[in-house]
Amino acid sequence: MFKKNLALVLAVCMLFGMISVTGMVGARAEDTTETIDLTAQGYANAAAVESVSQGAVTIAFAKGTGSNPPTYYTSGTAVRTYNNNTTTISVPDGAISEIRFYVNNGQSKNTGSLATGGVTYSRDTAGEYITWTGESQSVTFTTTGGQVHILRVLVTHNSTATGEVPPPTESEEPTPFERPTTPEGIVNAAYDLAVGETLAEGPYTLTGVVTSVDEPYQERYGNVTVTIQVGEMTDKKIKCFRIVNGEAIADGEGIEVVKVGDTVTVSGDLTRYNANTVEFVQGSTLDALDPTGETPVHYETPEEILEEAAKLDNGATLPGGPYELTGVVTEIIDEYSDKYGNITFKMSVLEYEVEGYRIKNGTSITAGEGVEILDVGDTVTIKGEIQKYNDIIEFKKDSTLEDIEYIAKVIRASLILQENLDINFRLITDQFDAATDEIGLQVVLNGKTTICEGEVDDENDKQYIYTFENITPALMADEMTVTVLVNGEPVHEITYSVAEYCYKLLRQTDIATLKTLLVDLLIYGAKAQLYINHNVENLADKGLTDDELDFATPDEDLPELENVTQIAGKIDDPTYSIKSVGLNLTDGIIIRVKFVLNEGKEHCDAAMLGINSCIDGELEETSVPGTYYAYCKVDNPTFFSTGHQLRAVDSADPLLHSLSHTLYTSAESYCASILAKCADGRITDEALKDIVVALVKYAYSVKAYANIVNN
């Protein structure tokens, strides 16, 4: 239920990483397959993409009824198509039989599908590609359910057109293709292909020795990926990508048991996947297996493991795995993904740098206390297959975290929306106990050091909750340093900001009202910074993308505000008169009332502000004699429109409630007054207008989200 305080809990962050790519299969013999690589078109970052042509194929991108046009980003190196964008693939004559979109499944926002002809096409089980099959000269796809980040498109068609490439003259007649027949000829011909091309007149058969098992046998999919060396061709190895058993292989005696050193015979189509890799495409078959009969090599010590791994060719896997290594985390590359349950990081082992790619918790790790909280400085033990990737020693995807050592650390934050902003930091300890050790949290923000109040979690005595209170909107983008102290000594430190929290939550949630709340809050923070001229080179909303800004409350949706401010219950001889009412916009949503002491009256030291008949605080004397301020906190934005009765009372005699006029007002009422004066020209302060408009949008988006939570 939504109570007095609205807490938004951060769950996951965006994950970026590598993707796996499969080859084309199933093309008809008379068809041509065109590969259009969108990452190799020379697009600038954030460039809108309209069309690209290659050979007989044209791909046209359009905004459609979406909010943003298809755009190329170097982060993820893909053309991002947004909800309701269209992608049309056509050939000048003939027919398309298959279209395959390879997508960047490492991008967390890349959650959409493609629809055409009333059918929605989703990605394969590995999340790597989307395939359409049929018979058409032109196919238009509409992006639905989110974004689709397209890396390249493979189009299979029977068109004889060649696009803008002129036909060869008689003197330029190409040499007819001669199908290679020797193993060396096949390998050389495959290596002569351009990236994305498939060797004509396949399939081909090659026999070679397994030099690495790149993806172990997966029972779920019934395939394995190995790399082989044909004869003495050490510089032209062939990857056999997700091959399956051929008809001559008995169950359990082929891909299930293949290992480094075995001699294998593989049949299938050969393609040039990239500049460094020639491969048998997915679905090629293992036709013969000649085991070495030898026990595979297994390296024992960390020194041996790392020395041998450093010698590997790029793409090769260290034989004899899996292996375990223990090291210290030096960098988080891709933060923990709640969706996939993994994290990518670097660690230092001996004098080597080792990358852990999409590491998951092992069975010995308690959920919530492993990869979910892993951070720089932790000592970790990782188990899995080790490969050489782009000259980096790497634990491959799905390797596991077997052990983690830390003292105490911040593992989670939650934002509380009140008249200002509070953050709850959740700590977890590994080697300390509240019964014998003093565990604290220190926060430094805007030059001010605060030791936060904390309490032990009722459900987990190894976890502690500390609250850092009263962060004003103008400080949202300011970086705070959060230090865990154990017996007064720092053991863990992070830097954080409210804006960082908002961006992380914004980019993982699918709830539209929450997205609107977070975007409106970031804009409100930026307007507060401009209003008081604080940290304006780092505005809270500067990181919002165009599609995120689409979630902001539009000006035309600004609600009709009600000005309810009035003085009621006037008396003949009041002690105080109400001079003015406003909002303390510098500090948050706080109503400020100015009282003046009437002539002939004496101020009582016990005079207080009464709110709805409740005493809330002392009157604050100003530099002007006889003038006082009193403040009324708006507990959280859901009470933005709530009316308050305010008057000065003498707490020494609570029966005397007639010492001043009674004011009825609300935060919304003040904003209505300001905007009315801006509209008729009585107020020309644009910064004031902007912060008031931003506050109204923020308050109403909080109330809209609160209504969803309540229901």
N, C-alpha and C positions, 0 to 999 in steps of 0.2 A: 504494500500500500504506500501511496505517496503521503508522507507525514509533513511536519512543519519544515523539515530540511529535505531538500531534494539531492540525493547522492547519485552521481553517475560513475559507474565503475569501469575502469579501463580493462579491456579484455585482451586484445591482440594488436599487433603492429603489422605494417606491410612487409612482405617477404619478396626479395628479388634473388634470382639465382639462375643456374643453367637450366636448359631444357634438353630433353632427349628427342631425337628426330628419327622417324622411320622412313624407309624408302617407298617408292611407288610400286604397287603390285596390281595385277589384275587387268592391265591394259590389253586391248585387242591387238592382234598382230599388225593390222593395217593402220593403227592409230599412232599419232605423234604425241609425246608428252613435253609440254613447254613448262619450264620452271622460271617463275618471275620472283626474284629475290628482292623484297622491298627494303631490306637492310643495306642494299648495295646500289641504291639509286642516287646517292649524294644529297638526300634531303637535309635541310638545316633543321636543327632542333625546334620543335613547336611549329613547323611549317604545315599549313593546310595542304592536303593531297587531293588532287582532282582525278588524275588518270595516269596510267602507265601502259605502254604497249611494248610487246616483244614478240617477234615472229608474227604469227597469225592471231595472237591473243591481245585483246584490249581489256583492261580493268578500269572501270569508271567508279569513282567514289563520290557520294553526294550526301549532303546534310539531311535530306529528306525532311521529316517532321521533327527531327531531333533539335536539341538546343545548341549543339556544337558540331562543326564539320569534322570529318575524319582528319586526324592530325598525326604527323610523325613525331615521335619523341626518341631522343637518344637514350633516355632512361628506359631500358627494355628493348631499345632498337627495334621498334615496330610501328606500324600504322595503327593507331587506336581508332576503332569505329565505335561510336557511342549509340546509346539506345535510340532506335528509329532512324539511324543512318542507313543508307543503301549502298550496296556493292554490286555492280553489274559486270559480269564477265561474258564477253562475246567474241565470236570469230567471224570473219567476213563471208565465209561460205562453209558448207559442210556442217558437222554437228559435234557438239561437246558430249563426251560420254562419261567423264568423271572430273570432278573438281575437288582438290584437297587443299584446305587451308591449314598451314602449320601456325600454331599460336604460341605465344609466350606464356606458358602455364605457370611461370614463376611469379607473375604479377598478381597481387591479391585482388585488384579491382577487375581483373580480366575474368568475369563471371558469366558473360553473356552467351547467347546461342545465335545461330543464323536461321532465318525462316524464309521459305519461298514456296509458292503454290499451296499454301495452307499446311505445309509440313515444317516442323521445327527440327533442325539438325543440331545435335549436341556433340561435344567432343568425345573422343574415344575414352576408354576406361583409364588410360594413363594421363588424360587431359592434354594431349599433345597436338591433336589435329581434329578437324571437322571435315567429313567427306560427304559429298553429294554425288549421286550417280543417276543417270537418266539419258535423255536424247534431246538436245536442244541447241539451237544456234546461239541463244543468249539466255542467261540466267541472272535474275536480280534477287539478291539476298537482302533481307532487312535484319539489322541487329536488334535483338530482343533480350530483355532480362538483365541488362548491364552492358559492359563493354566487351569487345573482342579485339585483342591485340594481335595483329596479323604480321608474321615474320616473312613468309613467302607463300606463294600459291602455285600449285602444280595443276595444270590443265591438260587433260587428255582429250584429243579431238582428231577428226579425220580430214580437216581442212588442208588443202594444198597451198593456200596462200602463205606468203612469207612476210606480210606486213610491209614495212618501208624498205626492206632490203631488195635491191633490184636483181632481176634474174641474171645469171652469169652469161657472158657472151661466149661464142664458140671457143675463143682462145682461153677463156677462164673456166671452161667446163671442169667441174671437180672430178678428182680421181674416184672411180667407183670403189665403194667399200668392199674390202676383201676380208671375209670373216677369218680371224686368227684361229689357228688350229693347235699350236703348241702352247704349253703352259706359259712359257716366257712371252710369247706373242700376245696371249690373252692379257696378261698382267700389264705389259707395256702399252697395249691399246687402251686398256682401262685408265691407266695413268695419263694418257694423252687426251682424255676427255676434258671438256670444260665443266666447271662446277655445275651440278644439277643434271648433266647429261647421263643417259644410260647407254651402255655399249650395245650397238645394233645387232640384230639377228641372234639374240640370246634365246634360251638360257645357255650358260657356260658351266663347265665343271672344272674344278681345280683341286689338286691334292697338295697338302702342305702340313707343316708341323705347327701345333698350337704353341704360340709364344706367350699368350696371356689369356686369362678368362676375365673378360671385361664386365660382364653381368652374369653372376652365377645362375644356375638353372632355377627357374621359377615354376614351381609346380602349378601355381594358379593359371599361368599363361602357357605353360608347356613349351618354353623356349629358353635359349641360352645365347649369349654373345661372346664370341671368341675372336682373337686375331691370329692369323696364320702366316707363316713364311713359306713361300713356294721356292723350292730349290735353294740356291744361294742368293736369292734376291732380298738381301737384308734391308735394303733401302726402299723397297716397294711392297710392304706388307699389306695384306688384305683383311679388312674387318668382316666378320660374318655376323651380321646384325640380327639378333633374335631369330636364329635358325631353329627349325623343328626337325624331328626325326623323319627320314625318308621311309619308304615302304620296306626297304631291305633291313631296317634296324628293328630289332626286337625291343619291346618296352623295357625300360630300365637299363639298357645296354648302349645307349647313345648319348644324347645331350644331357641325360641325367647324371652321367659319370665322367664326361669328358674332362681332361685336365691338361695342364701345361706339359708339353713333351709328347703328347699323343699325335699320331699321324691321322689326319681326317681328309675325307673327300666330300666336297660341298658343291651343290648345283643350284643355280639360280641366275637372276639378272644381276649384272654388275653396274654400279653407278658411281660417279665421282661426287661424293657427298659434300666435301669442302676441299680447300687447297691442300690439306694434309691427309685426306682419307679417301680411299677407294673401298667400297664395301659391297658384299652380297646383300641385297635388299631383304627386308623383313619377310619371313615366310620361305626363304630359301631352305633347302633340305640337306641334312647330314646323311650321306649315302653310304659311307663306310667309316669305321673307326678301328684303328690299330693301336691299342694301348701300349705304352712303353713298358708296362710291367714293373716300373721302378717306383719307389716311394718318392713323392714330390719333395723338393727341397723345402725346408722350413727354417727360417732364421730365428735364433733364440733371443739374443740380447738386443736392447734398443739401438746400440751402436751398429750391429750387423743389419738390422732392419732398415735403418735410415741410410746407411752407406749403400746398400743394394737398391733401395728405392730411388736414391739420387741418380743411379746409373740408368734407370729405365728410360725407354723412349717415351715421348709424349703419347698418351693414350693407352700405354701398357699398364697391366696390373701386376703387382709383386706376387710371384708364385708362392704357394704354400700357406696362404692366409686362411682364416682371418688372423690378425695380429692385434696386440694391445700395446698402447703407448701412454705414458703419463707425462703431462706437461702443464705449463701455466698459461692461461688464456691471456693473449695480448691484444686482441681486437675482435669486436663483434662485427661481422660483415653484414649479415641479415638477421634481424632480431627474431626472437621466438615467434612462431606462427601458431596461434591457437587452432587454426583450421587444419593445419597439417601436422602439428605436434613436433616441430623440428626447429633447428637453429643452425646457422652457419657462422663459423668463427675461425680465428687463427690462434695457434698456441705455440709456445716455444718448448722444444724438446732437445735437450743437450744444446748443440750449437745450431740446430736446424729449425726452420719455420715450417710448421705443418698446418694444413687447413683441414677443418672438419666440416664436410659439406652435408647440410641438412641432417644433422645428427638427432637421433631420437633417444628417449630414455630406455635403458636396459631394464630387465626384469628386477634387478636389485634396487632400483631407484623408486622412491615413493613419489606418486603423482603430485605435482606442484612443488617438488623440492629438487628438481634436476634441471633439464634444459630450460624449463620455464623461468628460472631465476639465475641462470648462468651469467656471469659477468667477468669483465677484465679483472685479473688477479686471482681468480679461482684456480685451484689445482684440480685437474680432471684426468680421468682415465677413460680412453676411448678404445672400443673394440670393433674391428671390421676389416674389410678389404682395403688395401692401400694401392693407389695408382699414381702415375705421373700425369698431371694435367696442366698444360700451358707452363711447363717448367716448374710446377709447384707439386710438392709431395702432398697428397690429399687422401684422407679417409673418405671413401665413396659414400654416396647417398645411402641412407638407412643403416649406416654404422651406428653403434649405440654408446651412450654414456653409461659407464659401469660404476663410476665413483666420482664424487665431487666433495671437495674440502673447502670450507670457508669458516669464518668466525661468526660474524653476524652481518646481515645486509638488508637493505630495503628491497622488497620483492614486488610491491604493488602500491599504486596510489589511487585514491578516489577523490573526486571533486565534489564539494558541498556548496550549493548555491544558497547564500543567505543575503543579508544586506550588502555584504562583501563576499569574498570567496575564501573558503577554507579547503585545505588539502589534508586528508588522512593518509599517512604513510604507514604501511604494514611492514614490520620487520620480522625476520626469522633468524634464529640462532642455531649454531651447529655445535659449538663447544662451550657455551655458557648457559647459566641458569639464573633466573631472576631471584631464586632463593639465596644464592650466595654471591651474585655479581650485580653490580649496578649498571643497567643498560639504559642509555639515553639517546636523544636525537637533537642535534644542533642544526639550525637553519640560518644561513646568512643571506639576506635579501636586501638589495639597495643600501648596502653598507651597514645594515642593522643585524646584530646577532641575537637569535632567540633560542632558548632551550625549551623544547616543547614538552607538554604534559603527555604522559603515556599510561597505558594500562595493558595488562596481560589479557590475551584473548581467552574468553571463557571456554572455548572449545579446543584450543590448542595452546598448551602452556609454553611452547617454544616460539609462539608468535606474539607480537606486541603491536599495538596501534597507537600512533602518535599523531596529534592534530596540530597543524600549523595554521593559525587563524588570521583572519582580517587582512587578506590580500586585496588591496584596492584594484579596481579595474585598470587603472593606468599602469599598474605593475605587472600585468599579465605576461608581457613579453620579456620581462626582466628575468635573467637566469639566477636561480637560487642554488647555493651549494648546501647539500644535505649530507651531514656526517653522522654516522653511527658511532657512539662512544660506549666503550665497555670499560668500566672502572676508570672513567675519565680519559681513556686513550682512544684515538680514532682507529677504527678497524675497517671501515667501508665508507666510500664517499661517492656521491653521484651529483651531477648537475641537472637541474630540472626547471621547468617553468609551467605556468598555467597554460600558456599558448601551446607548448609542446604536448601537454596532456590532451588539449582539445583537438589538435591535428591528428594524434594517434587514434583517438576515439572516432573522430569524423571519418577516418579512412578505413575503419573496420566495421562500422555499423551499417546495417541495411534499413534502419528505421528512418523514414523521411523526416518525421517531426523532430527527431533527435539531431539529424543533420542540420535542419533549420536552426534549432536552438544553438548548436555549437558555432555555426557560421555567424549568426546574429551576435553571439557573445564575443567572438573575435573582433567583429566590426565595432561593437560597443567599446571593447578595450582600446582599439586603435583611436576611436574618437575621444576617449578619455585622455589618451596620451597627447593628442593634439590640443585638447582643451587646456591642459596645464603645461604644455610644452615639455613633456618628459620623454626621453629616449625615442624621439620622433624618427631617427634614422633606422629604427627597428620596430616598425609598427606591427601590432599583433596580427593584423589581417594580411600582411604582405605575402604570405605563403599560400594564400587561397588561389586555386586554379579557377579557370573560367567555369568549368562544370560544377565546381563546388560553390562558386558565387551564385549559380543558378538556384541554390537552395535558400539564399537569403530572402527575408521577407521583402517583397517589392513595396515601393512607396505607395502604390495605389491600394495596397492591402492594409495600409495604416488604419487602425480602427478609429471610429469617431469617439474622441475623448470627451469625458464629462467633467466640467468644472463645478465642483460641489463646495468649494471653499466658502464658508459663511461664518459670521459671528452670531452666536445665539445666546440667549439668557443674559442680555445686558442688564447691568445693575447701575444704580444711581451714583454710587461712590466707590468704584473699584480701587483696589490697591495697585493693580497693574493693568495696563492696557496692551493689547496685542498690536504691535507695530507692523510686522510683516511675516510672511511665511514663505519658505523656499525649500529646495533640496540641496544637501551638501554633496554636490556631484563630484567633488574632488575625492571624497572618501567612500562613496557608495550610495546606496538608496537610503538616505537618512533625512527625515523631515527636520528642518531647522526653523524654530519660531523665535522671533525677537519680541521681547517684552520691555516696556518702559515703566518705571516707577512714577506714578502720578504725583502731582504737586501736593505737598503737605503730608505724604505718606512716608512710612519708614519701611525699609527692606528688612525682612526677617531672615536671619542666617539659615533658618530651617526651611525657607521657602523651596518648594520642589515643583517639578512638572508633573501634573496629573494627566494620565492617558486612560480614557475610558474608566475613570474613577480609580485607577491604580497609580501609585506613586512610582515614578521611573528613574528620576535622577535630579541632582541639584541644579539649580539655575547657575549658569556660568556668567560671571560678571565680565563685561567688556571694558575696553579702555575709555569708553564714554560713561561718565558717572550716571547712574540710574538706568542704564541699559543692560539687559541680560539676554543671553541665549539659552534655549533649552532644545534638546534633541530627542527625536522619536525615531527609533530604528524600525524600518520595515523588515520584518523578520526574514522574508525571502521574496523573490519576485512574484510568487503566486498571490501575495497580498498587496500587489501594486495598486489595485483599485479599491482596496479596503479602506473605508472611512475611519478616521480617528478623531476622538474628542480630546482636546488639549486645553489645560488651564493651569495657572499657577496656584498652588495651594500651600497652606502653612502646615507642615507636618507636625509642628509642635501641638497643634490642636486640630486633629483630623476632622472635627465636626464643622470647621470653618471652610466651606467650599465656595465661598462667594468673594474671594479676594481678587478675582479677575474675570474678564469676559471668558466665555467658552468658545473655542474655535473648533469647527468641524471641517476636516480637510482630508486629503489623500495624496499619495505620490502622483497618481494619475492627474489629479486636479491641478497640481502645480505645472505638470507638463502641458496640459491643455491651455493653461494661461499663457505660458511662454510661447507656444506655437501660434496662438491667436495674435499675440503681440508681434511675432515675427511676420505673420501674414499681412497685418495692416501697417507694417513699417515702424512700429514703436520700438522694436528691437531689431538691430541690424548686425548683431554679433553672430556670424556664420558658425563659428566653433561651438557656441552655446546651442544654436539650433541643431547642429549635427549630433551633439552628444545627447540631446533630449530625444531626437528622433530615434537614435540608435538604442537608447534606454527603453523607449516604448516598444520597439520591435522585439528586443530581447525579452522584456517582461511578458509580452503576449506569447512569444514562442515557448517560453518556459511553461506558461499556463496551458498551452495546447499540448505540450508533451506530458505535463502532469495529468491532464485529462485522460491521455492514452494509458498512463501507468495506473491510474485509478480504476480504469475499466478493464 
